[in-house]
Amino acid sequence: MYQDHLLQRITTRPDVFGGKPIIRDLRISVELVLSLLAQGESYASILDDYPGLDQADINACLAYAHAVVAHDRIDRIAVAG
């Protein structure tokens, strides 16, 4: 499933942002990306501001938000550290 593949990009680390979900073990939180999207930022502007990200990372944030809202199991998220 494509969503499962996207969710593999999301990790948590107790020592980074208090264990909040982050993208590919970078110090960029899912919360930040979702906030930027909610404020109307485009994919292009987010990718310009955060060159370590790619479009699939933003899609992964949306997939994560969907899983949380749908109460899907998100235990596939890797925990690093």
N, CA, C and O atoms as CSV, one atom per row, in Angstrom:
chain,resi,resn,atom,element,x,y,z
A,1,MET,N,N,0.844,-1.178,0.000
A,1,MET,CA,C,0.000,0.000,0.000
A,1,MET,C,C,0.893,1.246,0.000
A,1,MET,O,O,1.875,1.315,0.739
A,2,TYR,N,N,0.545,2.211,-0.825
A,2,TYR,CA,C,1.337,3.427,-0.978
A,2,TYR,C,C,1.424,4.213,0.326
A,2,TYR,O,O,2.480,4.752,0.656
A,3,GLN,N,N,0.315,4.282,1.072
A,3,GLN,CA,C,0.335,5.018,2.334
A,3,GLN,C,C,1.320,4.394,3.316
A,3,GLN,O,O,2.017,5.117,4.027
A,4,ASP,N,N,1.390,3.087,3.367
A,4,ASP,CA,C,2.364,2.420,4.243
A,4,ASP,C,C,3.786,2.796,3.852
A,4,ASP,O,O,4.639,3.021,4.711
A,5,HIS,N,N,4.033,2.860,2.556
A,5,HIS,CA,C,5.353,3.251,2.074
A,5,HIS,C,C,5.683,4.682,2.519
A,5,HIS,O,O,6.802,4.960,2.949
A,6,LEU,N,N,4.718,5.570,2.414
A,6,LEU,CA,C,4.928,6.953,2.849
A,6,LEU,C,C,5.183,7.028,4.350
A,6,LEU,O,O,6.055,7.771,4.800
A,7,LEU,N,N,4.428,6.267,5.114
A,7,LEU,CA,C,4.573,6.331,6.571
A,7,LEU,C,C,5.945,5.865,7.045
A,7,LEU,O,O,6.361,6.196,8.155
A,8,GLN,N,N,6.638,5.115,6.232
A,8,GLN,CA,C,7.995,4.693,6.590
A,8,GLN,C,C,8.953,5.877,6.643
A,8,GLN,O,O,10.032,5.772,7.227
A,9,ARG,N,N,8.575,6.998,6.042
A,9,ARG,CA,C,9.394,8.207,6.075
A,9,ARG,C,C,9.276,8.943,7.417
A,9,ARG,O,O,10.092,9.814,7.719
A,10,ILE,N,N,8.287,8.603,8.201
A,10,ILE,CA,C,8.042,9.281,9.468
A,10,ILE,C,C,8.672,8.480,10.601
A,10,ILE,O,O,8.451,7.276,10.728
A,11,THR,N,N,9.452,9.164,11.410
A,11,THR,CA,C,10.114,8.517,12.542
A,11,THR,C,C,9.855,9.318,13.809
A,11,THR,O,O,9.423,10.469,13.753
A,12,THR,N,N,10.121,8.706,14.932
A,12,THR,CA,C,10.086,9.419,16.210
A,12,THR,C,C,11.374,9.113,16.951
A,12,THR,O,O,11.905,8.004,16.889
A,13,ARG,N,N,11.859,10.121,17.651
A,13,ARG,CA,C,13.045,9.966,18.492
A,13,ARG,C,C,12.778,10.706,19.789
A,13,ARG,O,O,12.467,11.896,19.766
A,14,PRO,N,N,12.892,10.032,20.908
A,14,PRO,CA,C,12.620,10.689,22.190
A,14,PRO,C,C,13.472,11.939,22.412
A,14,PRO,O,O,13.051,12.856,23.116
A,15,ASP,N,N,14.662,11.981,21.818
A,15,ASP,CA,C,15.568,13.109,22.029
A,15,ASP,C,C,15.373,14.255,21.034
A,15,ASP,O,O,16.085,15.257,21.110
A,16,VAL,N,N,14.429,14.127,20.108
A,16,VAL,CA,C,14.168,15.174,19.123
A,16,VAL,C,C,12.723,15.631,19.254
A,16,VAL,O,O,11.795,14.840,19.078
A,17,PHE,N,N,12.538,16.891,19.558
A,17,PHE,CA,C,11.206,17.489,19.677
A,17,PHE,C,C,10.297,16.712,20.627
A,17,PHE,O,O,9.094,16.592,20.393
A,18,GLY,N,N,10.881,16.191,21.692
A,18,GLY,CA,C,10.093,15.482,22.695
A,18,GLY,C,C,9.406,14.242,22.171
A,18,GLY,O,O,8.386,13.821,22.716
A,19,GLY,N,N,9.950,13.647,21.116
A,19,GLY,CA,C,9.367,12.426,20.567
A,19,GLY,C,C,8.278,12.655,19.543
A,19,GLY,O,O,7.628,11.704,19.109
A,20,LYS,N,N,8.063,13.919,19.141
A,20,LYS,CA,C,7.059,14.182,18.102
A,20,LYS,C,C,7.518,13.565,16.783
A,20,LYS,O,O,8.718,13.406,16.562
A,21,PRO,N,N,6.591,13.220,15.919
A,21,PRO,CA,C,6.946,12.631,14.619
A,21,PRO,C,C,7.773,13.604,13.783
A,21,PRO,O,O,7.453,14.789,13.685
A,22,ILE,N,N,8.837,13.083,13.185
A,22,ILE,CA,C,9.697,13.862,12.313
A,22,ILE,C,C,9.858,13.136,10.985
A,22,ILE,O,O,9.515,11.961,10.852
A,23,ILE,N,N,10.383,13.855,10.016
A,23,ILE,CA,C,10.515,13.310,8.673
A,23,ILE,C,C,11.912,12.739,8.475
A,23,ILE,O,O,12.909,13.439,8.648
A,24,ARG,N,N,11.976,11.472,8.113
A,24,ARG,CA,C,13.216,10.764,7.770
A,24,ARG,C,C,14.345,11.044,8.748
A,24,ARG,O,O,15.498,11.200,8.347
A,25,ASP,N,N,14.023,11.107,9.988
A,25,ASP,CA,C,15.011,11.311,11.040
A,25,ASP,C,C,15.721,12.665,10.921
A,25,ASP,O,O,16.771,12.875,11.526
A,26,LEU,N,N,15.142,13.575,10.139
A,26,LEU,CA,C,15.633,14.943,10.072
A,26,LEU,C,C,15.039,15.706,11.247
A,26,LEU,O,O,14.144,15.196,11.921
A,27,ARG,N,N,15.502,16.872,11.495
A,27,ARG,CA,C,14.929,17.701,12.549
A,27,ARG,C,C,13.858,18.622,11.968
A,27,ARG,O,O,13.834,19.826,12.222
A,28,ILE,N,N,12.989,18.021,11.191
A,28,ILE,CA,C,11.836,18.723,10.616
A,28,ILE,C,C,10.602,17.928,11.028
A,28,ILE,O,O,10.449,16.762,10.664
A,29,SER,N,N,9.729,18.574,11.788
A,29,SER,CA,C,8.587,17.848,12.341
A,29,SER,C,C,7.423,17.786,11.350
A,29,SER,O,O,7.238,18.664,10.507
A,30,VAL,N,N,6.661,16.726,11.490
A,30,VAL,CA,C,5.420,16.586,10.730
A,30,VAL,C,C,4.507,17.762,11.064
A,30,VAL,O,O,3.845,18.316,10.186
A,31,GLU,N,N,4.480,18.130,12.321
A,31,GLU,CA,C,3.641,19.240,12.780
A,31,GLU,C,C,3.971,20.528,12.017
A,31,GLU,O,O,3.063,21.252,11.608
A,32,LEU,N,N,5.254,20.816,11.825
A,32,LEU,CA,C,5.661,22.021,11.100
A,32,LEU,C,C,5.140,21.998,9.671
A,32,LEU,O,O,4.565,22.978,9.199
A,33,VAL,N,N,5.340,20.898,8.996
A,33,VAL,CA,C,4.920,20.798,7.597
A,33,VAL,C,C,3.402,20.929,7.489
A,33,VAL,O,O,2.906,21.629,6.605
A,34,LEU,N,N,2.668,20.275,8.364
A,34,LEU,CA,C,1.208,20.385,8.331
A,34,LEU,C,C,0.760,21.812,8.623
A,34,LEU,O,O,-0.193,22.302,8.016
A,35,SER,N,N,1.438,22.476,9.544
A,35,SER,CA,C,1.122,23.868,9.851
A,35,SER,C,C,1.345,24.765,8.637
A,35,SER,O,O,0.519,25.626,8.334
A,36,LEU,N,N,2.448,24.561,7.955
A,36,LEU,CA,C,2.722,25.352,6.753
A,36,LEU,C,C,1.667,25.122,5.687
A,36,LEU,O,O,1.216,26.074,5.049
A,37,LEU,N,N,1.269,23.880,5.484
A,37,LEU,CA,C,0.214,23.583,4.513
A,37,LEU,C,C,-1.101,24.231,4.919
A,37,LEU,O,O,-1.817,24.771,4.076
A,38,ALA,N,N,-1.422,24.180,6.208
A,38,ALA,CA,C,-2.667,24.771,6.709
A,38,ALA,C,C,-2.680,26.293,6.528
A,38,ALA,O,O,-3.741,26.901,6.384
A,39,GLN,N,N,-1.492,26.893,6.537
A,39,GLN,CA,C,-1.378,28.340,6.333
A,39,GLN,C,C,-1.410,28.722,4.858
A,39,GLN,O,O,-1.345,29.901,4.511
A,40,GLY,N,N,-1.511,27.719,4.000
A,40,GLY,CA,C,-1.627,27.978,2.573
A,40,GLY,C,C,-0.320,27.944,1.810
A,40,GLY,O,O,-0.284,28.296,0.631
A,41,GLU,N,N,0.758,27.525,2.462
A,41,GLU,CA,C,2.040,27.418,1.757
A,41,GLU,C,C,1.951,26.310,0.710
A,41,GLU,O,O,1.328,25.273,0.937
A,42,SER,N,N,2.567,26.541,-0.408
A,42,SER,CA,C,2.576,25.541,-1.474
A,42,SER,C,C,3.684,24.529,-1.232
A,42,SER,O,O,4.627,24.777,-0.481
A,43,TYR,N,N,3.547,23.381,-1.889
A,43,TYR,CA,C,4.617,22.389,-1.832
A,43,TYR,C,C,5.936,23.048,-2.261
A,43,TYR,O,O,6.969,22.864,-1.619
A,44,ALA,N,N,5.883,23.813,-3.350
A,44,ALA,CA,C,7.100,24.419,-3.897
A,44,ALA,C,C,7.776,25.329,-2.885
A,44,ALA,O,O,8.999,25.298,-2.747
A,45,SER,N,N,6.998,26.140,-2.176
A,45,SER,CA,C,7.623,27.058,-1.220
A,45,SER,C,C,8.203,26.298,-0.025
A,45,SER,O,O,9.248,26.681,0.502
A,46,ILE,N,N,7.544,25.240,0.401
A,46,ILE,CA,C,8.072,24.424,1.503
A,46,ILE,C,C,9.374,23.753,1.070
A,46,ILE,O,O,10.347,23.730,1.824
A,47,LEU,N,N,9.387,23.215,-0.129
A,47,LEU,CA,C,10.589,22.559,-0.629
A,47,LEU,C,C,11.731,23.546,-0.826
A,47,LEU,O,O,12.895,23.192,-0.640
A,48,ASP,N,N,11.411,24.777,-1.201
A,48,ASP,CA,C,12.447,25.814,-1.319
A,48,ASP,C,C,13.032,26.168,0.041
A,48,ASP,O,O,14.243,26.345,0.176
A,49,ASP,N,N,12.166,26.270,1.049
A,49,ASP,CA,C,12.611,26.651,2.392
A,49,ASP,C,C,13.325,25.518,3.126
A,49,ASP,O,O,14.153,25.769,4.001
A,50,TYR,N,N,13.009,24.287,2.774
A,50,TYR,CA,C,13.586,23.105,3.428
A,50,TYR,C,C,14.143,22.169,2.358
A,50,TYR,O,O,13.509,21.171,2.015
A,51,PRO,N,N,15.330,22.488,1.829
A,51,PRO,CA,C,15.862,21.729,0.694
A,51,PRO,C,C,16.134,20.253,0.983
A,51,PRO,O,O,16.331,19.480,0.046
A,52,GLY,N,N,16.153,19.842,2.246
A,52,GLY,CA,C,16.340,18.430,2.569
A,52,GLY,C,C,15.088,17.598,2.335
A,52,GLY,O,O,15.143,16.368,2.332
A,53,LEU,N,N,13.966,18.268,2.140
A,53,LEU,CA,C,12.689,17.570,1.919
A,53,LEU,C,C,12.446,17.340,0.441
A,53,LEU,O,O,13.010,18.023,-0.414
A,54,ASP,N,N,11.594,16.361,0.156
A,54,ASP,CA,C,11.094,16.197,-1.202
A,54,ASP,C,C,9.578,16.041,-1.136
A,54,ASP,O,O,8.996,15.958,-0.054
A,55,GLN,N,N,8.962,16.003,-2.288
A,55,GLN,CA,C,7.503,15.975,-2.347
A,55,GLN,C,C,6.927,14.776,-1.600
A,55,GLN,O,O,5.882,14.896,-0.962
A,56,ALA,N,N,7.580,13.644,-1.668
A,56,ALA,CA,C,7.090,12.455,-0.962
A,56,ALA,C,C,7.087,12.671,0.550
A,56,ALA,O,O,6.253,12.097,1.250
A,57,ASP,N,N,8.003,13.487,1.062
A,57,ASP,CA,C,8.010,13.791,2.496
A,57,ASP,C,C,6.756,14.553,2.898
A,57,ASP,O,O,6.156,14.278,3.937
A,58,ILE,N,N,6.369,15.506,2.073
A,58,ILE,CA,C,5.145,16.263,2.359
A,58,ILE,C,C,3.941,15.335,2.265
A,58,ILE,O,O,3.040,15.401,3.101
A,59,ASN,N,N,3.919,14.483,1.264
A,59,ASN,CA,C,2.836,13.495,1.147
A,59,ASN,C,C,2.807,12.581,2.370
A,59,ASN,O,O,1.734,12.189,2.829
A,60,ALA,N,N,3.979,12.245,2.894
A,60,ALA,CA,C,4.052,11.396,4.088
A,60,ALA,C,C,3.423,12.099,5.288
A,60,ALA,O,O,2.758,11.458,6.103
A,61,CYS,N,N,3.626,13.399,5.402
A,61,CYS,CA,C,2.995,14.155,6.497
A,61,CYS,C,C,1.479,14.103,6.378
A,61,CYS,O,O,0.780,13.931,7.376
A,62,LEU,N,N,0.978,14.248,5.175
A,62,LEU,CA,C,-0.471,14.163,4.963
A,62,LEU,C,C,-0.982,12.751,5.249
A,62,LEU,O,O,-2.051,12.587,5.836
A,63,ALA,N,N,-0.238,11.750,4.846
A,63,ALA,CA,C,-0.625,10.361,5.128
A,63,ALA,C,C,-0.638,10.112,6.632
A,63,ALA,O,O,-1.520,9.420,7.141
A,64,TYR,N,N,0.328,10.668,7.336
A,64,TYR,CA,C,0.385,10.527,8.794
A,64,TYR,C,C,-0.841,11.189,9.430
A,64,TYR,O,O,-1.492,10.604,10.295
A,65,ALA,N,N,-1.147,12.405,8.997
A,65,ALA,CA,C,-2.319,13.112,9.537
A,65,ALA,C,C,-3.593,12.313,9.270
A,65,ALA,O,O,-4.459,12.214,10.139
A,66,HIS,N,N,-3.707,11.749,8.086
A,66,HIS,CA,C,-4.873,10.926,7.761
A,66,HIS,C,C,-4.953,9.715,8.689
A,66,HIS,O,O,-6.024,9.391,9.201
A,67,ALA,N,N,-3.830,9.054,8.901
A,67,ALA,CA,C,-3.815,7.869,9.767
A,67,ALA,C,C,-4.241,8.230,11.191
A,67,ALA,O,O,-4.972,7.476,11.834
A,68,VAL,N,N,-3.789,9.368,11.674
A,68,VAL,CA,C,-4.150,9.791,13.029
A,68,VAL,C,C,-5.649,10.102,13.113
A,68,VAL,O,O,-6.331,9.656,14.035
A,69,VAL,N,N,-6.142,10.855,12.162
A,69,VAL,CA,C,-7.558,11.236,12.176
A,69,VAL,C,C,-8.454,10.013,11.981
A,69,VAL,O,O,-9.521,9.917,12.587
A,70,ALA,N,N,-8.024,9.094,11.147
A,70,ALA,CA,C,-8.809,7.882,10.883
A,70,ALA,C,C,-8.623,6.825,11.960
A,70,ALA,O,O,-9.239,5.760,11.912
A,71,HIS,N,N,-7.768,7.126,12.932
A,71,HIS,CA,C,-7.464,6.191,14.015
A,71,HIS,C,C,-6.873,4.891,13.501
A,71,HIS,O,O,-7.069,3.825,14.085
A,72,ASP,N,N,-6.142,5.000,12.388
A,72,ASP,CA,C,-5.433,3.834,11.874
A,72,ASP,C,C,-4.278,3.510,12.805
A,72,ASP,O,O,-3.805,4.361,13.558
A,73,ARG,N,N,-3.844,2.287,12.738
A,73,ARG,CA,C,-2.645,1.910,13.495
A,73,ARG,C,C,-1.446,2.524,12.800
A,73,ARG,O,O,-1.250,2.345,11.598
A,74,ILE,N,N,-0.657,3.239,13.556
A,74,ILE,CA,C,0.531,3.861,12.993
A,74,ILE,C,C,1.779,3.298,13.653
A,74,ILE,O,O,2.804,3.971,13.758
A,75,ASP,N,N,1.671,2.051,14.097
A,75,ASP,CA,C,2.802,1.420,14.756
A,75,ASP,C,C,3.913,1.068,13.780
A,75,ASP,O,O,4.961,0.571,14.193
A,76,ARG,N,N,3.704,1.317,12.503
A,76,ARG,CA,C,4.739,1.049,11.512
A,76,ARG,C,C,5.812,2.142,11.539
A,76,ARG,O,O,6.871,1.995,10.930
A,77,ILE,N,N,5.530,3.224,12.242
A,77,ILE,CA,C,6.490,4.328,12.298
A,77,ILE,C,C,7.724,3.878,13.056
A,77,ILE,O,O,7.640,3.355,14.168
A,78,ALA,N,N,8.856,4.090,12.437
A,78,ALA,CA,C,10.121,3.660,13.030
A,78,ALA,C,C,10.481,4.545,14.221
A,78,ALA,O,O,10.305,5.763,14.175
A,79,VAL,N,N,10.970,3.945,15.247
A,79,VAL,CA,C,11.482,4.686,16.402
A,79,VAL,C,C,12.989,4.523,16.384
A,79,VAL,O,O,13.513,3.417,16.513
A,80,ALA,N,N,13.670,5.636,16.224
A,80,ALA,CA,C,15.133,5.613,16.174
A,80,ALA,C,C,15.694,5.913,17.555
A,80,ALA,O,O,15.040,6.532,18.395
A,81,GLY,N,N,16.892,5.468,17.761
A,81,GLY,CA,C,17.602,5.852,18.991
A,81,GLY,C,C,17.607,4.864,20.046
A,81,GLY,O,O,18.178,5.100,21.111
